[in-house]
Amino acid sequence: MVSGNAAAMKSAGFWLVAWAFLVNMLGTTLPTPLYPLYERAYGFDALLVTIVFAIYAFGVLAGLLFFGYLSDEIGRRRVMLGGLVLAAGSALAFLLAHGLPAIIVGRVLSGLSAGVFTGTGTAALVDLVAPEKRAKAASVAVAVNIGGLGVGTLLSGLLAQYAPDPLRLPFAVDLALTLLAIVAVLLARETVTELKPLALRVQRLRIPTEIRGVFVQATVTGMCGFAVAGLFSAVAPSFLGQILDLPNHALAGLLVFAMMGMTALGQIVVRRFDRDRALVGSCVVLLIGILLLAASLIGHSASLLFASAILEGLGMGLGIGSGLSEINERIQHGRGEVSSAYFVLLYLGLAFPVIGVGLLATKIGLSDAGLAFCALICVALLGVLAYARSQAPSASGRRPA
C-alpha cells in the first residue's frame, strides 16, 4: 500500500512538473503575434523587432551556459522555481511596459527562464519515472517544451484579436498561470538526493575531433531550422500584415503554432527512421519548405506561407531529433558538454539571421529581405546535402576516406 501511494505521488509529481514546464515555455512566445502592435504603439521598425526577438535567444544562451548544470548540484525544484520566478518577472515587465526598456527586460528574463528550465525540466521528468519509462518521459518533455512554444503564440494571438487590452491581457493570464506552476513545482518532490553548495561556473563546451564531421552536418541543419523558426516567430506577423494584407493576430499565432506542433511531431516520429536518412530527409523537407516560403512572398499567398510553416516545423523536428541522437550515439564521454555546444550554436542560428533580415528590411524592404534569407538557407542546406552525399557509403560499403 505504501509503495502504491509512493507510485501515485511520483506520477502526480511527473504531471505537475510537465504542467510547469509547459507554462514556462508558453510565456516565452507570447509576444510573437503582438509585434505589429508594438510597432504601432512604440514606433518599432523591422530591425528593432528582430533585435527584441533575438535578445530572447541570447537570454536562453546565458541560461544554458551559466545555469544549465545547477540542478544536478542544488536540486531540480530549486532551479525550476528560479526559472518560474524569472518567467513571472518577464510577465510583470510586459504588463508594466510603456516602451522599449521594459520590453527588453521582459525578453531577457524570458530567455533566461527558458534556458534555466529546459534542461532541468527534462531531467526532472526523466527522474520521476521508472527506468523503463525514461524514453517516454523524454518524449513528454519534448511535447511540453515545443508544444508550450506553440500554445503561447496561439493563446496570445487569440487574446490579442478577440479580447480587450491586447498588450496587457496575455501577460496577465501568463502571470496567473506561472503562479499556479510555482505551486505545482512546490508540490512535486525533489529527485536529487545528494545536494551540493551553490558554486557558479560557466558550462564547458566541447566538440571532439572524432565526431566533427557529423557534428557540423547536424548543427548546420539544426541552425537552418532554428533560423527559419526565428524568422516565423519574429517577422511572420509582419509578413501577414504588410505583404499578404492579413493583419490578423490570431492567424499569426496559428501560423507559429502549426510550425511548433509539427516540430514536436517530427522529434517524436524521427525514432522510426534510420538517423542518417532522417538527417538527409530533414534537409530535403526544410529545403522544400523554404522554397514554399519564397513562393509565398513572391506570390503573396497565405496558403503557401502556412504550407511552408508546416514543412519547416517537420523538417526542424526531424533534424534536431536525428542530429542530437547521432551525436550522442558517437560520443562516449562528455555528452553534456557536446550537447551544450550543439544547442548554443542552434540558438546563435536563431538570433543572428533574424537580425540580418531586420537590417536588410530597412534597406530593401521586408519582402526582398525575406527572399535573401531564403536564398541563404537554401545554400546552407544544399551544402549539407552535398556533404552527406560525399560521406555516403560507396558500392563496396565503405565510406570515403
N, C-alpha and C positions, 0 to 999 in steps of 0.2 A: 504493500500500500504506500509505503514511504517512497519507494522507487517510482511508483506511478505518479505520485504528487510531484516528485522532482522532475520527471519527464514532462509533465504538464506545464510546470513552471518554466522549464527550459524552452518548450515550444512557444509559450506565451511571450517569453523574452525575445525569441527569434523574430516574431511578428511585430513586436514593439520596436525593435531596432530597425526592422525593414521599413516600418512606417516613418520613423525618424529620418532614415536615410532618404526616403522619397521626398519628404517635406524639405529637407536641407537642399537637395538638388533642384526641387521645384522653384525655390526662391531665386536661384541664380539666373534663370531665364525670363523672369517676369518683365524686365524692361524691353525685351525684343520687339513686341508689337507696338510699343509705346514710343519708339524713336522718332517717328514722324511728328508725334505730339510734342516731344521735346524740341524738335527743330522749330516748330511754330511758336512754342511758348518761350523759348530762350534764345532763339536765333542760331541754333546749331546748323553747321553745314555738313556735307557728307564726310569730310575729313574728320571733323570733331566727333561725329557719331562713331566712326570706326575706331578712333583713338579711345573713346569712352568704352567701347566694347573690348578693345584689346587690353585695357587696364585690368579687366577681369582675368584674362589669361595670365597676365604677369602676377596677379594675386594668387592664382592657382599654383603657378611655379614656385612662388615663395612658400606657400603652404606645403608643397611636396618636398622642397629642399630643406626646409628648416624644422618641419614638424612631422614629416611622414613616418619617422621611426618611433615617435614618442610613445605610442600606445603599447609597444612591446615592453616599455620600461615603467611607465607610470599608470598603465591600465587603460582599457578600451573606453570605459564610461567617462573618465575624466577628459579624455581627448574629444570624444563625441560631444560632451557637454560644452567644451570650449568652442567646437565648431558651430554648435547651435547658438551659443551666445554671440558669436561673430555674425551669424545669419540674422539674429534679432537686431543687432546693431545696424546691419545693412538695411533691413526693412525700416527701421526708425529714421535712418538718414534719408531714404527716399520719401518717407512720409513728411518729413520736415523740409525737404528740398525746395529752394526758391531760385536755384541757379546751378551753375556748373560745379562749384566746390563740393557741395553736399552729394551730388551725383557721383563724383569721383570717389569720395569717401565710401559711398554705398557700394560701388563696384569693387573697390579694393577689399572691403570686408567680405563681400560676397565671394570673390575669388579665393581669399584665404579660407573661408568656411568650406568651400568645395575641396580645396587642396588638403585641408586637415581631415575632412570627413571621409573622402573617397577610399583611401587605403584602410583606414581604421574601421569604417562601417563594414567593408568587405570582410576584414579579418574577424570582426565580432560575429557576423552572421555565420562564418565557417566554424568558429569556436562553439557556437550554440547548437550544433547538430552532431549526431554520431559520425564517426569517421567514414562510414559507407555512404553518407548523405552529403559529403562535402562538395561534390561536383554540382549537385542540385542547389546547394546553398550559394555557390558561386554564380550559378545561373540566376538565382533570385537577386543577388547583388547587382548583376548586370542589368536586370529588368528594372529594378527600382532606381538605379543610377541614371541610365539613359531614359527610362520612362518618366522619371521626375523632370528631366530637362524638357521633354516634350509636353508634359502636363502643365508645366509652368507657363509656356508660351500660349497654350490653348486657354487656360484659365484667365490669363491676363488679357488676351485678345477678346474673349467673350465679355469680360467685365468692362473693358475699355469701349467696346462697341455698343453694349446694351444696358450698361448701368451708369449711374452718375459719378462724377469726380474721377475720371479715368487715371489721373496721375497720382491718386492717393488710395483709392479703394483696393486695388490689387495688393498693395503693400500692407494695408490694414488687415486684410484676410491672411496674408502671409505671416504677419506678426502673431496673429492668433493661432495659426497652425503651428508655428515654431514653438510657442509656449506649450502647446499640447505635446509636441515632440520632446521637449525637455522633460516633461513629466514621464513620458514613455521611457526615455533612457534611464531616468532615476528608478523606475520600476524594474528594469531589466537587471540581471545580476552581472557582476564583474567576472570575466573569464580568465584574466591574467592573475595567477596566484602568487607569483614572486615579483612584488613591486620594487622598483629602484628609485633612488632620489632623482629629482629633475636635473638633467645635465644637457643643456642645449648645444647642438653642433650642426654642421651642415651635412646633409646626406651626401655620401660619396657616390660618384657616377663612374661607371666603368664599361668599356667596350672591348672585350677580349679579342685578340688578333684572330683566333681561330674561327670566330663567327662574324667577322666584319662584313663579309660578302652578303650573307643572309640578313644581317642587321641593317645594312644600308638599303637593301631591297625592301624589307618590311617597313623600315622607318620612312623612306620616301613615299611609299604607298599610303602609310598612315598619315603623313603630313599633308598629302594631297587631299585625303578625306577630311581631315581637320580643317584645312584651308577652305574647302567648299562649305563645310558646316559653319565656319566663321562668317563666310560671305552671306549665307542664307540668314544667319542669326542677326547680323549687323545691318545689312542693307536690303534684304528681301522685301521688308515692308516698303522701302523707298522704290524698289523695282515695281511693286504692285501699284503704288500710288502715282509715281511720276511717269513711268514708262507704259504701264498697262492700263492706267486710269481706273484702278480698282482700289481706292483708299479705304479699305475695309479692315479694321483691326482684327476682327475675328478670323477673317480669311488669312491674314498674315500669321496669326497664331496657329491656325490649322496647317499651314504650309510647313512650318518648322516642326509641328507635332508629327506630321506624316513622315518627315525625314528621320526624326529621332526614333519613332516607332519602328521603322524599317532597319535602323541601325541596331536596335535591340534584337530584332528578329534575325538579322544577319549574324550576330555574335552567337546566337543560340543554334542556328542551323549549320554553322560552319563545322561543327564537330562531326557531321555526317560525311564530310568530304576529305579527301587527301589534302594535307596542308599546302603542299607545293601548288597543286592545281587550284586550291581555293585562293591563294595569293594572286596567281595569274588571273583567275576569274574575277577577283576584286578589281584589278586594274582595268579589265575589259568593261566591267559594269560601270566603274567610275568614268571611264572614257566615253561610253555611250551617254551617260548622264550629263557630262559636261558639254558634249555636243548638243544635247537637247536644251541645255541652259542657253548656249549661244543662239540656237534656233529660236528660242522663246524671246530673246532680246531683239533679234533681227525682225521676227515676225509679229512681235507684240502679242504673244499667245500665252494666256494664263494656263491652259491645259498642258502645254509643253513645259511650263515652269513647274507645275505640280508633278508631272512625269519625271522631270529631272530630279526634283527633291526626293522622290521615292527611290529612284535608281541610285542616287548618290548616297542616301541613307543605307541601302542594302549593301552597296559596294564598300562603304566605310566599315560597316559591321563585319563583313567577311574579311576585310583587310586587317582590321585590328585583332580580331579573333585568331586568324590563321598566323599572322605575323608574330604575335606575342607567344602563341603556342610553339611555333618553330624556334623562336629564340630560347624559350625555357627548355625545350627538348634538347638543344645542343649545348647548353651551358650547364656545367656540373656544380660550380661554386659561385657564390656572389650573385644569385638571381635577383636579390633586392636592388643591388646597385645597377645591374644591367637594365632591369625593368624601369627603374627611376630614370636612367638615361633615355630610355625609349620614350617615356611619357613627357619628359622635359622637352625633347625635340618635337614631339607632336604638338605640345602647347605653344612652342615657338612658331610652328606652322599655322596654328590657329590665329596668332596675333599679327605677324608681320605682313603676310599677303593682304589681309583685310585693310591694314593701314595703307598699303600701296594702292589699293583700289580707291580708298578715300582721297589720297593725294592726287591720283590721276583724274578722279571725277571733278576736282576743282579746275583742272586744266582742259580736259577734253570732253567732259560730260559723263554722267553715270553709265549710260548705255555702252559707250565706247570703252570706258574703264572696265566694265564687266566683260566685254569681249576680249580685251587684252588679258584679263585674268584667266579666262577660259583657254586662251592660246598657251599661256604659261603652264597651266595644269596639264594640258594635252601633251606638251613637250616632255614634262617630267614623267608622266605615265608611259608614254612611248619609250622613254629611256629605260624605265623599269622592265617593260616587256622585252625590249631588245636584250637587256642584261640577263633576264630569266631564260630567254631562248639560248643565249650563249652558254649558259650553265646547265642546260638540259642534258640528260644522258644521251650519248651517241647510240648508234645502232648496236654497238658492241656492249652497251650497258654501262659504259664508263663516262663520267663527267669530264669535260675539258680540263686540261691541266691549268 
